[in-house]
Amino acid sequence: MKTRQPRYSKEEFARRGDEIYEAQVRQQVEQGNHGKIVAIDIETGAFELADDTMAATRKLYERLPDAQPWVVRIGYRAVHRFGARSLNDAL
């Protein structure tokens, strides 16, 4: 198995990923896909949509073996949540 190495700093990854998502990807995937995951190659803008992070990145790597993936959960500010749920989430 090939070990993939990041070619950009964390800040550059985030900047590129967010920029591509907002400018090119969001309008194509947002409607009807709330909560799904989109993996975006920050070099080419190619993307894959799936129900979870592993499936989305796996599909992207199948298309582009040398991809540099940025992952977004559609409709949320973060891909994963840390900490306890709020009381409103329990309702």
N, C-alpha and C positions, 0 to 999 in steps of 0.2 A: 504494500500500500504506500502510495506517495505521500510524503509529508508536505503539506502546503504551508508556505510561509507568507505572512502579511508583507505587503510591499509599501505600506503607508502607515503613518502614525495613527493612533486611535482617534485623534482630533480630525485628521484628514479623512479617515474612513467615515466618521460621522457626518462631516460637512458634505462630502460627496454623496453619501447615501441619502441624506435628507434632501439635498438639492435635486437629485435625480427623481426621488419619490414624488416630491411636490411638483416638479416641472413636467415629468413625462409619464409617470406610472399611476399616480393617484386617481386621475380622471378615468383611467381604463379599468381599475379594479375595485373602487370603493363601493359602488352601488351593488347591493345584494351579497356582499362578502364580509360584512361586519364580523370581526373577531378572527378571521382567517389570517394566515401568514403569507407575506410576500418576501421572497429572497431576490435581491437585486445585485447584479454584478456592477460594482462601482466604476469599472473601466469601460464597459460597453453599453450599459443601460439595459441589458437583457434581464428578464425577470421570470420567476416561476411562482405560482400561487398554490398553496396547499393548506391542509387543516392544522399542521404542526410544523415547527421549525426544522426538524430533521427531514421530513418529506420535501419541504420546499427547497432546502439547500441541496439535498440529494438530486432532485430533478434538475436544478441549475448546474450542478457538477456533471451530470450526464450530458448536458448540452455543451457546457464550457468547462472542461476539466481544470483549467487554470484560473477559474473565476475568483474574484475577491468579493464575497457576498456580504451585503448589508441586509439585515432582517427587520421587517416592520410588521406589527400586528395592526391590521386595518381597523381604524376607528378608535385606537387607543394611543396614549402617549408613550407607553412602554410595552415591550414584548412580554415581560414577565413581571409579576408582582412579588414584592418582598414584604414580610410583616403580616400582621393580623388584618382580617377583614373588618370593615366598618360595620356598625350595627345595621345600617340600611341594606347592606348586601345580604343579610340573613333573612330579610323579609321576602 
